[in-house]
Amino acid sequence: MCDSPDSCRIGRIADILPTRRDAIVGREGSRSSTSGAQGRQSMGWPQTYCDAAHLYPPALGGATIRADAWINGVHMLLRVSALVVAYAEVQDPFELTFADGFKVAVESDDEGFWNRVIVTKRVDDWRCGLPQVVLCEEELPVEPTVGQDPNVNPQLLEVIAILQHLESMGGYVFGVRSIDWQTPDIEWIPESPEENRQLSVRSMTGFRRSYEHEPYVVDETEFARAVLDRKLIGYLDIPLSFFREATIEFESFRYISAFFNYYFFLEGLYGRGKSSEKAMRGQLLASEHIRAAVDEAMTLFEKSTSRRHFLNVRVFLDENALPWSRDGVVALLVRMRNRLHHYSNAPTPTRRGHPLSHDDYESVAFLASAVCVFVLNKLLTGERPR
C-alpha cells in the first residue's frame, strides 16, 4: 500500500522506459556500476534503471557528433550549469557522454544529495547568438518578452530543453522538485584562435530572480482596525486567501498559478456563479467596481516607465483579436482563464500554458493582480461588491 505519489511510483520505472545502453558512449566517475546499483536499490530503485542509459536514445536526436569529437576539439564548447533541488542521493558524482554530442555531469552536495547538473555541448553554429558587450549612448527600445527570443543561439535552447526534460522526467524518476533552467550559469569555451577572438563575454552567472519591495509596517492602529473590521469585511476572508496565494505564486515565478488565484478572487466576488466565457464577461462588465478597476489598470500600464507589461499584454490581445480597451481586457482575462484551465499535448497554433511556460504569462498575471488591487481599494472602505 502506497501512501504518497513518490512511494506509489517506485518499482514501475523499468516497465515504462526500457534500458538503452547504445545511447551512452562514455562515462567518467569513481562509482562502479555494482555500487551504483546497490546504492539505488537501497532507495527502492529497480536495478534495470541503474545506468539511466535510456534517457537519451539516439532516436531522440540522432548521433550527430562522433565520440572522438570530444578529443579532437572541433568546435566551441557550450557549458550550462543549473542548480537542482531533489530528494535523490548520488553515490559518487559522474559524467556521461552521449552519442548525440553532449555530456551531462551530475554533482552532489556535502551530504551526498544531487544539487547540480552540468550539460556540455559542442556548438556547430557558434557564431549565432554569442553574448556581446554593447555600449549604448541611448536607451534601448523595450520589446515584448512573450515567447522565444529569436536572437538566442539555437543550440543553447537545445541544452535548456535537456534541462527541462530532466526536470520533468526527473520529477517522476529521481524525486526532482526543480532544476533552475531559467537562470543557469552559462560558459562559452573557445578551442581555436578564431573562436577566442569572437568572444567578448565568456561566461554569465545565472541571475537569481527576486521581487524586492518595501516591508509593510505593523502598528497598533492598523492592527486594531484589522481585528475590529472583521465583522464588516469578514466576507472577504476567502477571496483574500486567493489573493494571498496568488501573490505567493507570483513572487515564486509561477505566473499561471498566480493568474488563476487572482482570477478566482474576481470571479468569486463578481461572477455570480457564471462559468461560460460569454456570461462571465457580461457579469464582469456589468460591475461598477470591475469597470473602474480595469480602467485604472490600463492607465497604470500605459503610464508605467517600463513598457514591458504593456507590450506583453498587447501581444496576448493581438493573438486573440481583441482591442486595447476595457471590453478587450475583460475578454482577455476571461479567455485566459478558460484556455489555461485546459491542456492538450497535440500540436496547436494556439499558445499553451504549462509548467514550462510560466514566464510567458507574467504580464497577464500582473494585469489580473492590478485589477484585484484596484477593486480592493473600494472594498476595504466598506463598500460591497457592485
LUMMIBA-307307 format. One record per residue: residue in three letters; chain; x, y, z of N, C-alpha, C in turn. Coordinates in steps of 0.05 Angstrom, whole numbers, plus 5000, padded with zeros to 4 digits. Each point is the difference from the previous one (the first is absolute). Example, Ala and Ser with C-alpha at 12.3 -4.5 7.8 and 13.67 -1.06 7.14 Angstrom:
2
ALA|A|5264|4886|5156|4982|5024|5000|5018|5024|5000
SER|A|4993|5021|4986|5016|5024|5001|4985|5022|5014
***
This chain:
386
MET|A|5017|4976|5000|4983|5024|5000|5018|5025|5000
CYS|A|4996|5018|4980|5016|5024|5000|4984|5023|5012
ASP|A|5014|5018|5014|4986|5022|5013|5008|5027|4990
SER|A|5015|5001|4977|5008|5025|4988|5006|4995|4970
PRO|A|4999|5021|4984|5006|4996|4971|5028|4988|4996
ASP|A|5019|5009|5016|5027|4989|4996|5001|4970|5006
SER|A|4988|4992|5022|5001|4971|5007|4984|4983|4981
CYS|A|4980|5012|4987|4984|4984|4981|5015|4994|4974
ARG|A|5018|5019|4992|5012|4996|4974|5026|4984|5001
ILE|A|5011|4994|5023|5025|4985|5002|4994|4971|4990
GLY|A|5018|4991|4983|4998|4972|4991|4987|4997|4973
ARG|A|4989|5023|4989|4987|4997|4974|5017|5012|4977
ILE|A|5023|5012|5007|5015|5014|4980|5009|4982|4977
ALA|A|5011|4976|5007|5011|4983|4980|4979|4990|4980
ASP|A|4975|4998|5009|4979|4992|4982|4993|5021|4980
ILE|A|5005|5025|5007|4992|5022|4983|5022|5008|4980
LEU|A|5025|5001|5010|5022|5009|4984|5021|4978|4997
PRO|A|5002|4987|4977|5020|4978|4997|5028|5012|5000
THR|A|5019|4984|5010|5028|5009|5001|5012|5001|4972
ARG|A|5013|5022|4993|5013|5002|4974|5030|5006|5005
ARG|A|5017|4980|4998|5028|5003|5006|5016|5012|4977
ASP|A|4988|5000|4976|5014|5010|4977|5000|5030|4998
ALA|A|4986|5014|5018|4998|5029|4999|5023|5013|5015
ILE|A|5015|4985|5016|5022|5011|5015|5026|4990|4988
VAL|A|5018|5019|4994|5026|4992|4988|5023|5004|5019
GLY|A|4995|5010|5024|5022|5003|5019|4989|5008|5027
ARG|A|5016|4993|5020|4992|5006|5028|5025|5007|5016
GLU|A|4998|5021|5017|5021|5006|5018|4989|5002|5028
GLY|A|5015|4990|5019|4990|5001|5028|5013|4977|5016
SER|A|5001|5003|5026|5014|4981|5016|4982|4977|5008
ARG|A|4973|5002|4995|4982|4979|5009|5000|4977|4981
SER|A|5002|4976|5010|4997|4976|4983|4971|4995|4995
SER|A|4994|4984|4979|4972|4994|4994|4987|4984|5022
THR|A|5016|4983|5013|4989|4983|5021|4992|5017|5024
SER|A|5018|5017|5008|4993|5017|5024|4977|5018|4993
GLY|A|4999|5010|4975|4978|5017|4992|4974|4986|5002
ALA|A|4999|4975|4990|4975|4985|5001|4992|4995|5029
GLN|A|5019|4993|5017|4994|4995|5028|4989|5026|5013
GLY|A|5013|5023|4993|4991|5025|5012|4971|5006|4993
ARG|A|4993|4996|4975|4973|5006|4992|4980|4980|5011
GLN|A|5008|4974|5001|4982|4980|5010|4994|5006|5029
SER|A|5019|5012|5015|4995|5005|5028|4978|5021|5003
MET|A|4995|5016|4979|4978|5020|5000|4975|4990|4987
GLY|A|5001|4975|4990|4977|4989|4987|5000|5001|4970
TRP|A|5023|5008|4987|5001|5002|4971|5003|4972|4988
PRO|A|4986|4995|4978|5004|4975|4985|5028|4998|4988
GLN|A|5012|4977|5001|5028|4998|4991|5003|5006|4970
THR|A|4979|4993|4984|5002|5005|4971|5001|5029|4993
TYR|A|4996|5018|5019|5000|5028|4995|5027|5013|5008
CYS|A|5019|4985|5011|5022|5012|5014|5018|5017|4983
ASP|A|5005|4993|4974|5019|5016|4985|4986|5023|4985
ALA|A|4973|5001|5001|4985|5022|4988|5006|5003|4970
ALA|A|5009|4979|4987|5009|5002|4973|4977|5006|4980
HIS|A|4976|4994|5009|4977|5004|4982|4991|5029|4998
LEU|A|5011|5018|5017|4990|5027|5001|5001|5014|4973
TYR|A|5022|4997|4985|5003|5013|4975|5008|4981|4978
PRO|A|4982|4983|4991|5006|4982|4978|5004|5015|4974
PRO|A|5016|4989|4981|5006|5015|4975|4975|5008|4985
ALA|A|4978|4986|5004|4976|5007|4985|4990|5028|5007
LEU|A|5008|5010|5023|4990|5027|5008|5016|5022|4987
GLY|A|5024|4994|4990|5015|5022|4988|5020|4991|4979
GLY|A|5006|4974|4999|5019|4990|4980|5028|5005|5009
ALA|A|5018|4982|4991|5029|5003|5006|5012|5020|4981
THR|A|5000|5026|5007|5009|5020|4982|5030|5006|5003
ILE|A|5012|4992|5022|5028|5005|5004|5013|4974|5010
ARG|A|5023|4993|4988|5013|4975|5008|5011|5003|5029
ALA|A|5004|4977|5013|5010|5001|5027|5028|5012|5001
ASP|A|5017|4996|4979|5027|5011|5001|5000|5030|4995
ALA|A|4977|5012|4994|5000|5029|4996|5007|5014|5026
TRP|A|4995|4988|5023|5007|5012|5025|5030|5002|5003
ILE|A|5014|4981|4989|5029|5000|5002|5013|5019|4979
ASN|A|4989|5000|4976|5011|5016|4978|4996|5030|5004
GLY|A|4979|5007|5015|4995|5029|5004|4993|5015|4975
VAL|A|4978|4992|4987|4994|5012|4974|4982|5024|5001
HIS|A|4987|5005|5023|4982|5023|5002|5001|5012|5028
MET|A|4991|5024|5002|4998|5014|5026|4982|4984|5019
LEU|A|5006|5000|5025|4984|4987|5020|4980|5020|5013
LEU|A|4976|4991|5005|4980|5014|5015|4994|4984|5025
ARG|A|5004|5012|5023|4996|4987|5025|4979|5015|5016
VAL|A|4979|4985|5008|4978|5012|5015|4997|4985|5027
SER|A|5001|5014|5022|4999|4988|5026|4975|5011|5015
ALA|A|4984|4981|5011|4975|5008|5013|4998|4987|5027
LEU|A|4989|5015|5019|4995|4990|5027|4977|4980|4999
VAL|A|5001|4979|5017|4980|4980|5001|4990|4998|5029
VAL|A|4974|4998|5003|4987|4994|5026|4987|4973|4996
ALA|A|5010|4980|5014|4990|4972|4996|5005|4984|5025
TYR|A|4982|4982|5006|5004|4980|5021|5012|4976|4987
ALA|A|5026|5002|4992|5013|4979|4985|5029|4999|5009
GLU|A|5009|4976|5009|5028|4996|5008|5017|4994|4975
VAL|A|5024|5011|5001|5020|4994|4979|5024|4986|5015
GLN|A|5004|4975|4994|5021|4985|5014|5027|5012|4994
ASP|A|5006|5007|4975|5024|5014|4992|4992|5018|4976
PRO|A|5011|5024|4998|4994|5016|4976|5010|4986|4975
PHE|A|4987|5005|4978|5008|4987|4975|4993|5017|4976
GLU|A|5012|4994|4977|4994|5014|4975|4997|4979|4978
LEU|A|4978|5003|4985|4995|4982|4978|5002|5015|4973
THR|A|5013|4987|4980|5002|5010|4973|4980|4986|4983
PHE|A|4982|5015|4986|4979|4988|4985|5006|5001|4970
ALA|A|4988|4981|4985|5006|4997|4972|4992|5024|4983
ASP|A|4981|5016|5009|4992|5022|4983|5014|5026|5008
GLY|A|5024|4998|5012|5018|5022|5000|4999|5018|5025
PHE|A|4993|4989|5023|5001|5017|5024|5008|4982|5024
LYS|A|5008|5014|5021|5007|4987|5025|4981|5011|5022
VAL|A|4994|4983|5019|4984|5008|5023|5014|4991|5025
ALA|A|5006|5019|5017|5013|4994|5026|4981|5004|5023
VAL|A|5001|4982|5019|4983|5001|5024|5018|5004|5024
GLU|A|4994|5021|5015|5016|5007|5024|4983|4998|5025
SER|A|5012|4997|5023|4986|4998|5025|5011|5019|5021
ASP|A|4984|5005|5020|5009|5017|5022|5015|4984|5020
ASP|A|5008|5013|5023|5016|4986|5020|4986|4977|5012
GLU|A|4973|4999|4999|4985|4978|5012|4993|4978|4980
GLY|A|5010|5004|4975|4996|4979|4980|4974|5002|4985
PHE|A|4987|5023|5001|4975|5003|4985|5006|5016|4974
TRP|A|4986|4992|4979|5003|5013|4974|4993|5029|5002
ASN|A|5019|5018|4993|4995|5028|5002|5007|5017|4976
ARG|A|5012|4987|4979|5007|5015|4976|5002|4981|4976
VAL|A|4992|5010|4977|5003|4985|4975|5014|5019|4981
ILE|A|5020|4989|4985|5015|5016|4981|4999|4986|4973
VAL|A|4990|5015|4980|4998|4989|4973|5020|5015|4982
THR|A|5017|4985|4987|5021|5011|4982|4995|4990|4972
LYS|A|5001|5018|4981|4994|4993|4972|5019|5014|4981
ARG|A|5009|4986|4979|5015|5013|4979|4981|5015|4982
VAL|A|5007|5025|4995|4982|5018|4985|5010|5003|4972
ASP|A|4983|4991|4980|5007|5003|4972|4998|5029|4991
ASP|A|4976|5011|5003|4996|5028|4991|5004|5019|5023
TRP|A|5025|5000|5010|5006|5016|5024|4999|5030|4995
ARG|A|5002|5009|4975|4999|5029|4995|4973|5012|5004
CYS|A|4979|4983|5001|4973|5009|5004|4994|5003|5029
GLY|A|4993|5024|5008|4990|5004|5027|5022|5001|5022
LEU|A|5025|5007|4992|5020|5002|5021|4994|5025|5017
PRO|A|5006|4998|5026|4996|5024|5017|5019|5022|4993
GLN|A|4991|5025|4999|5016|5023|4993|4997|5022|5020
VAL|A|5021|5015|5003|4999|5025|5016|4996|5023|4981
VAL|A|4978|5015|5004|4993|5022|4982|4997|5025|5017
LEU|A|5015|5021|4991|4998|5026|5013|4979|5017|4986
CYS|A|4980|5008|5015|4977|5015|4988|5000|5029|5010
GLU|A|4999|5018|4981|4998|5028|5008|4971|5009|5005
GLU|A|4981|4983|4992|4972|5007|5006|4986|4975|5009
GLU|A|4977|5003|5012|4985|4978|5012|4991|4981|4978
LEU|A|5003|4974|5004|4991|4981|4981|4970|4998|4999
PRO|A|4988|4995|4977|4971|4998|4999|4991|4975|5016
VAL|A|4977|5003|5013|4988|4977|5015|4984|4983|4981
GLU|A|5004|4974|5001|4986|4982|4982|4985|4980|5017
PRO|A|4979|4987|4989|4985|4980|5015|5019|4977|5007
THR|A|4994|4987|5023|5016|4978|5009|4984|4974|5000
VAL|A|4977|5000|4986|4984|4976|4998|5011|4982|4978
GLY|A|5003|4974|5005|5009|4982|4980|5031|4998|4998
GLN|A|5010|4988|4980|5028|4994|4997|5015|5023|4987
ASP|A|5022|5008|5012|5017|5021|4989|5014|4988|4975
PRO|A|4996|5012|4976|5012|4989|4976|5031|5004|4999
ASN|A|5011|5017|5017|5029|5004|5000|5016|4981|5017
VAL|A|4986|4982|5014|5014|4981|5017|5011|4977|4983
ASN|A|5025|4992|5006|5012|4978|4985|4983|4975|5002
PRO|A|4992|4988|4977|4982|4977|5000|5011|4976|5015
GLN|A|5027|4997|5001|5011|4978|5015|5000|5005|5030
LEU|A|5000|5025|5008|4995|5006|5028|4972|4992|5008
LEU|A|4981|5006|4982|4972|4991|5004|4998|4970|5002
GLU|A|5017|4986|4985|5000|4970|5001|5009|4991|5027
VAL|A|5021|5013|5011|5010|4993|5026|4978|5006|5022
ILE|A|4987|5023|4997|4979|5007|5019|4978|4979|4999
ALA|A|4994|4990|4976|4979|4980|4996|5008|4974|5015
ILE|A|5026|4993|5000|5009|4977|5015|4995|5004|5029
LEU|A|5006|5024|5011|4995|5005|5028|4970|4999|5007
GLN|A|4984|5010|4982|4971|4999|5004|4990|4970|5000
HIS|A|5012|4985|4982|4992|4971|5000|5009|4986|5025
LEU|A|5024|5006|5010|5009|4988|5024|4983|5008|5024
GLU|A|4991|5025|5000|4982|5009|5022|4974|4986|4999
SER|A|4988|4998|4976|4973|4987|4998|5002|4970|5005
MET|A|5018|4986|4986|5003|4971|5004|5011|4994|5027
GLY|A|5019|5017|5009|5012|4995|5026|4981|5004|5023
GLY|A|4979|5015|4996|4980|5003|5021|4987|4973|5006
TYR|A|4999|4982|4981|4988|4974|5004|5021|4979|5008
VAL|A|5023|5000|4987|5019|4978|5005|5022|5006|5019
PHE|A|5005|5026|5006|5022|5007|5018|4992|5018|5023
GLY|A|4975|5005|5004|4991|5017|5022|5008|5029|4996
VAL|A|5003|5009|4975|5007|5028|4995|4977|5018|5006
ARG|A|5005|5021|5014|4980|5021|5005|5004|5024|4981
SER|A|5025|5006|4993|5005|5021|4981|5028|4999|4990
ILE|A|5004|5008|4975|5026|5005|4988|4999|5029|4989
ASP|A|5020|5015|5008|4999|5029|4994|5009|5005|4972
TRP|A|4984|4991|4980|5007|5005|4972|4994|5028|4991
GLN|A|4985|5015|5016|4994|5028|4992|5024|5019|5004
THR|A|5015|4995|5021|5023|5018|5005|5025|4983|5006
PRO|A|5009|4984|4981|5024|4984|5005|5025|5017|4996
ASP|A|5023|4988|5007|5026|5011|4994|5008|4991|4972
ILE|A|5008|5018|4982|5007|4994|4972|5029|5007|4995
GLU|A|5014|4982|4987|5028|5004|4994|5006|4992|4971
TRP|A|5014|5017|4985|5009|4994|4973|5030|4995|5001
ILE|A|5008|4977|4991|5029|4992|5002|5011|4997|4972
PRO|A|5017|5019|4992|5011|4999|4973|5022|4979|4997
GLU|A|5003|4989|4977|5021|4980|4995|5016|5006|4975
SER|A|4999|5024|4991|5016|5009|4977|5005|5030|5003
PRO|A|5021|5011|4987|5005|5028|5002|4977|5017|4989
GLU|A|4987|4990|4978|4977|5015|4989|4978|5002|5020
GLU|A|4993|4977|5013|4979|5000|5020|5007|5019|5023
ASN|A|5025|5000|5008|5009|5016|5022|4996|5030|4994
ARG|A|5006|5008|4975|4998|5028|4992|4971|5009|4999
GLN|A|4981|4982|4994|4972|5007|4997|4986|5004|5027
LEU|A|5012|4990|5022|4987|5001|5026|5007|5026|5015
SER|A|4979|5016|5005|5005|5023|5017|4989|4994|5029
VAL|A|4983|4980|5002|4990|4991|5026|5003|4970|5000
ARG|A|5014|4990|5020|5006|4971|5001|4980|4985|5018
SER|A|4989|5014|5020|4982|4986|5018|4980|5020|5012
MET|A|4977|4989|5007|4979|5016|5013|4990|4984|5024
THR|A|5001|5011|5023|4990|4987|5024|4970|5005|5002
GLY|A|4985|4979|5005|4971|5002|5001|4991|5021|5020
PHE|A|4983|5017|4991|4989|5021|5018|4976|4989|5015
ARG|A|5003|4998|5026|4978|4989|5017|4978|5020|5003
ARG|A|4978|4995|4987|4978|5020|5000|4987|5002|5027
SER|A|4991|5024|5006|4985|5005|5024|4984|5026|4997
TYR|A|4978|5002|5014|4985|5024|5001|5006|5015|5025
GLU|A|5009|5024|4998|5007|5016|5023|4979|5022|5005
HIS|A|4992|5003|5024|4981|5021|5006|5004|5009|5029
GLU|A|4991|5024|5006|5002|5010|5027|4984|4984|5020
PRO|A|5011|4995|5023|4985|4984|5020|4975|5015|5010
TYR|A|4979|4985|5005|4976|5012|5012|5006|5007|5029
VAL|A|4985|5019|5011|5003|5009|5027|4975|4991|5016
VAL|A|5005|4986|5022|4978|4992|5017|5000|5019|5024
ASP|A|4980|5017|5002|4997|5017|5023|4974|4994|5014
GLU|A|4997|5011|5024|4977|4994|5017|4973|5008|4987
THR|A|5000|5023|4987|4975|5010|4988|4990|4982|4978
GLU|A|5019|4994|4981|4992|4983|4977|4993|4972|5010
PHE|A|5014|4990|5019|4995|4973|5010|4973|4999|5013
ALA|A|4994|5020|5016|4974|5001|5014|4977|5002|4979
ARG|A|5004|5015|4979|4980|5003|4979|4996|4973|4986
ALA|A|5022|4985|4995|4997|4974|4987|4983|4981|5017
VAL|A|5003|5002|5026|4984|4982|5017|4971|5009|5002
LEU|A|4997|5026|5004|4973|5011|5004|4983|4999|4975
ASP|A|5013|5001|4977|4985|5000|4974|4990|4973|4992
ARG|A|5006|4979|5016|4994|4973|4991|4970|4996|4996
LYS|A|4983|5015|5015|4972|4997|4996|4990|5014|4975
LEU|A|5014|5021|4993|4992|5015|4976|5010|4987|4974
ILE|A|5025|4990|5001|5011|4990|4975|5009|4971|5003
GLY|A|4989|4986|5020|5007|4972|5003|4992|4983|4976
TYR|A|4981|5008|4984|4992|4985|4976|5023|4999|4980
LEU|A|5021|5017|5004|5022|5000|4981|5022|4980|5008
ASP|A|4997|4986|5022|5021|4982|5009|5008|4980|4979
ILE|A|4980|4986|4988|5007|4980|4980|5010|5014|4974
PRO|A|4986|5020|4989|5012|5014|4977|5029|5010|5005
LEU|A|5005|5011|5024|5027|5009|5006|5019|4977|5002
SER|A|4991|4977|5008|5018|4977|5001|5009|4993|4971
PHE|A|4982|5003|4980|5009|4996|4973|5020|5021|4992
PHE|A|4996|5025|5008|5019|5021|4994|5027|4995|5012
ARG|A|5000|4991|5025|5025|4994|5013|5015|4977|4986
GLU|A|4985|4978|4993|5013|4978|4986|5011|5010|4973
ALA|A|4985|5017|4987|5009|5010|4974|5026|5015|5002
THR|A|5002|5017|5021|5024|5015|5004|5024|4982|5006
ILE|A|4996|4979|5016|5021|4981|5005|5009|4987|4974
GLU|A|4981|4991|4984|5006|4987|4974|5015|5020|4982
PHE|A|4990|5025|4999|5013|5020|4982|5029|5004|5008
GLU|A|5005|5003|5026|5028|5006|5008|5017|4975|4999
SER|A|4988|4976|4995|5015|4976|4996|5002|4994|4970
PHE|A|4991|5019|4983|5002|4998|4971|4982|4979|4988
ARG|A|4980|4992|5014|4980|4981|4990|4975|5016|4991
TYR|A|5004|5013|4977|4981|5021|4992|4973|4989|4992
ILE|A|4999|4976|4988|4974|4989|4993|4984|4994|5025
SER|A|5012|4988|5020|4987|4995|5025|4991|5026|5013
ALA|A|5017|5021|4998|4993|5026|5011|4976|5011|4986
PHE|A|5000|4998|4974|4977|5011|4985|4974|4987|5008
PHE|A|5000|4973|5003|4976|4986|5009|4989|5011|5026
ASN|A|5018|5004|5019|4991|5009|5027|4990|5028|4999
TYR|A|5013|5018|4985|4990|5027|4997|4972|4999|4987
TYR|A|4998|4983|4980|4974|4998|4985|4978|4990|5019
PHE|A|5007|4980|5016|4980|4989|5019|4990|5021|5020
PHE|A|5018|5019|5007|4992|5022|5017|4978|5016|4987
LEU|A|5004|5007|4974|4981|5016|4985|4974|4984|4995
GLU|A|5004|4975|4992|4977|4983|4993|4982|4996|5024
GLY|A|5012|4995|5023|4984|4994|5024|4984|5024|5009
LEU|A|5011|5024|4996|4986|5024|5010|4980|5012|4979
TYR|A|5006|4996|4974|4985|5013|4980|4988|4982|4978
GLY|A|5006|4974|5001|4991|4982|4979|4972|4990|5003
ARG|A|4989|5001|5024|4973|4991|5005|4995|4971|4990
GLY|A|5020|4984|5003|4997|4971|4994|5000|4994|4970
LYS|A|5006|5019|4983|5001|4995|4971|5027|4987|4994
SER|A|5000|4983|4978|5024|4987|4993|5007|5002|4970
SER|A|4980|5003|4983|5006|5003|4971|5015|5026|4995
GLU|A|5015|5001|4979|5016|5023|4994|4982|5024|4995
LYS|A|4979|4997|4984|4982|5022|4994|4986|5010|5025
ALA|A|4989|4982|5016|4986|5008|5024|5018|5014|5020
MET|A|5024|4989|5004|5019|5012|5019|5009|5028|4991
ARG|A|5005|5002|4974|5007|5026|4989|4978|5021|5006
GLY|A|4976|4992|4996|4977|5018|5005|4998|5008|5029
GLN|A|5004|4980|5018|4999|5006|5029|5021|5020|5008
LEU|A|5024|4996|4991|5022|5018|5008|4996|5028|4989
LEU|A|4991|5002|4975|4996|5027|4988|4976|5014|5012
ALA|A|4982|4985|5012|4977|5012|5013|5007|5011|5028
SER|A|5024|4994|5010|5008|5009|5026|5013|5027|4999
GLU|A|4990|5018|5016|5012|5027|5002|5029|4998|5010
HIS|A|5005|4983|5020|5027|4998|5010|5019|4989|4979
ILE|A|4992|4979|4986|5017|4989|4980|5007|5019|4978
ARG|A|4979|5014|4990|5005|5020|4979|5020|5021|5008
ALA|A|4997|5010|5025|5018|5021|5009|5028|4989|5005
ALA|A|5002|4975|5010|5026|4988|5006|5015|4994|4974
VAL|A|4986|4990|4979|5013|4995|4974|5010|5026|4988
ASP|A|4984|5021|5002|5009|5026|4989|5025|5010|5015
GLU|A|5001|4997|5026|5023|5008|5016|5024|4983|4993
ALA|A|4996|4973|4996|5022|4982|4993|5011|5008|4973
MET|A|4983|5006|4981|5009|5008|4973|5017|5025|5001
THR|A|4991|5020|5016|5015|5024|5003|5028|4995|5013
LEU|A|5000|4982|5020|5025|4992|5012|5020|4989|4980
PHE|A|4990|4982|4983|5017|4988|4979|5009|5020|4980
GLU|A|4983|5018|4992|5007|5019|4979|5021|5020|5010
LYS|A|4998|5008|5026|5018|5021|5010|5025|4989|5014
SER|A|5002|4973|5002|5023|4989|5013|5026|5007|4986
THR|A|5021|5006|5015|5026|5006|4988|5011|4976|4985
SER|A|4993|4976|5009|5008|4976|4986|4976|4991|4983
ARG|A|5004|4998|4974|4978|4993|4982|4997|4970|4996
ARG|A|5016|4984|5014|5001|4972|4995|4972|4987|5004
HIS|A|4988|5005|5022|4974|4987|5006|4979|5009|4980
PHE|A|5000|5026|4993|4981|5010|4981|5003|4986|4973
LEU|A|5025|4998|4990|5005|4987|4974|4993|4971|5001
ASN|A|5006|4986|5022|4994|4972|5002|4970|4995|4999
VAL|A|4985|5016|5014|4971|4997|5000|4989|5005|4972
ARG|A|5012|5020|4986|4991|5005|4973|5005|4976|4981
VAL|A|5021|4985|5006|5005|4975|4984|4977|4981|5004
PHE|A|4992|4996|5025|4977|4982|5005|4974|5010|4988
LEU|A|4996|5026|5001|4976|5011|4988|5000|4996|4970
ASP|A|5023|5005|4987|5002|4996|4971|4995|4971|4993
GLU|A|5012|4981|5016|4996|4972|4994|4971|4991|5001
ASN|A|4985|5014|5017|4971|4993|5003|4982|5019|4986
ALA|A|5011|5017|4982|4984|5019|4984|4983|5018|5018
LEU|A|5012|5010|5022|4986|5017|5019|5013|5027|5001
PRO|A|4984|5021|5004|5011|5027|5001|5011|5008|5027
TRP|A|5017|5020|5001|5009|5011|5025|4978|5019|5010
SER|A|4981|4989|5014|4977|5015|5009|4990|4986|5025
ARG|A|4981|5012|5014|4989|4988|5024|4987|4973|4993
ASP|A|4984|4999|4979|4987|4975|4992|5021|4980|4991
GLY|A|5021|5008|4986|5021|4982|4991|5015|4987|5023
VAL|A|5007|5017|5020|5015|4990|5023|4983|4980|5016
VAL|A|4975|5006|5005|4982|4981|5014|4998|4974|4985
ALA|A|4996|5002|4973|4997|4976|4984|5026|4984|5001
LEU|A|5023|5013|5001|5026|4986|5001|5002|4985|5027
LEU|A|4993|5012|5022|5002|4987|5026|4983|4975|5001
VAL|A|4975|5002|4990|4982|4977|5000|5010|4978|4982
ARG|A|5009|5008|4976|5010|4980|4981|5025|4986|5010
MET|A|5018|5015|5013|5024|4987|5011|4993|4980|5021
ARG|A|4980|5006|5017|4992|4981|5020|4990|4974|4987
ASN|A|4984|5003|4979|4989|4976|4986|5022|4984|4986
ARG|A|5018|5014|4987|5021|4986|4985|5020|4987|5018
LEU|A|5008|5014|5021|5021|4990|5017|4990|4977|5017
HIS|A|4974|4997|5003|4989|4979|5016|4999|4973|4985
HIS|A|5008|5000|4974|5000|4976|4984|5027|4997|4986
TYR|A|5007|4976|4994|5025|4995|4986|4997|4976|4982
SER|A|5012|5002|4976|5001|4977|4982|5029|4997|4990
ASN|A|5010|4976|5000|5027|4995|4991|5003|4999|4970
ALA|A|4977|5001|4986|5000|5001|4971|5011|5027|4990
PRO|A|5014|5000|4978|5010|5026|4989|4977|5019|4994
THR|A|5004|5025|5007|4979|5020|4996|5013|5027|4995
PRO|A|4989|5017|4983|5012|5027|4995|4994|5019|5023
THR|A|4982|4993|5018|4993|5017|5023|5021|4997|5022
ARG|A|5007|5022|5012|5019|5000|5022|4988|4983|5023
ARG|A|5016|4983|5011|4991|4982|5021|5014|5005|5026
GLY|A|4985|5000|5021|5011|5004|5027|5007|4973|5012
HIS|A|5024|4998|5012|5009|4975|5013|5022|5007|5019
PRO|A|5009|4982|5017|5021|5007|5020|5026|5010|4989
LEU|A|5006|4996|4974|5024|5010|4989|4997|5027|4986
SER|A|4975|5011|5000|4996|5025|4986|4989|5022|5019
HIS|A|5005|4997|5026|4990|5020|5019|5009|5029|4992
ASP|A|5025|5003|4991|5010|5027|4995|4984|5015|4979
ASP|A|4989|4986|4981|4984|5013|4979|4975|5015|5012
TYR|A|4991|4991|5023|4975|5010|5012|5005|5019|5023
GLU|A|5024|5010|5003|5005|5019|5022|4983|5025|4998
SER|A|5000|5011|4976|4986|5026|4997|4969|4997|5002
VAL|A|4990|4977|4990|4971|4995|5003|4993|4997|5029
ALA|A|5017|4986|5016|4995|4997|5028|5002|5027|5014
PHE|A|5019|5017|4991|5003|5026|5012|4976|5018|4994
LEU|A|4989|4997|4976|4975|5014|4993|4978|4992|5019
ALA|A|4996|4974|5004|4979|4990|5018|5005|5011|5028
SER|A|5025|5000|5009|5005|5010|5027|4993|5030|5003
ALA|A|5006|5015|4979|4994|5029|5001|4970|5004|5003
VAL|A|4984|4985|4985|4971|5002|5001|4991|4993|5029
CYS|A|5011|4979|5011|4993|4993|5028|5006|5022|5020
VAL|A|5024|5012|4997|5008|5021|5019|4981|5024|4998
PHE|A|4993|5008|4976|4982|5023|4997|4972|4994|5010
VAL|A|4992|4975|4997|4974|4992|5012|5002|5001|5031
LEU|A|5022|4990|5011|5003|4999|5029|5000|5028|5012
ASN|A|5010|5019|4984|5000|5028|5010|4972|5009|5006
LYS|A|4981|4990|4986|4971|5006|5005|4989|4984|5023
LEU|A|5005|4974|4999|4988|4981|5019|5009|5005|5028
LEU|A|5026|5007|5004|5010|5004|5027|4991|5026|5013
THR|A|4985|5016|4985|4988|5024|5012|4973|4993|5012
GLY|A|4991|4976|4995|4974|4991|5010|4979|4997|4979
GLU|A|5007|5007|4975|4981|4997|4978|4996|4970|4995
ARG|A|4976|4993|4991|4995|4972|4992|5004|4997|4970
PRO|A|5005|4977|4990|5004|4996|4971|4976|5010|4985
ARG|A|5005|5016|4980|4978|5009|4982|5011|5007|4973
***
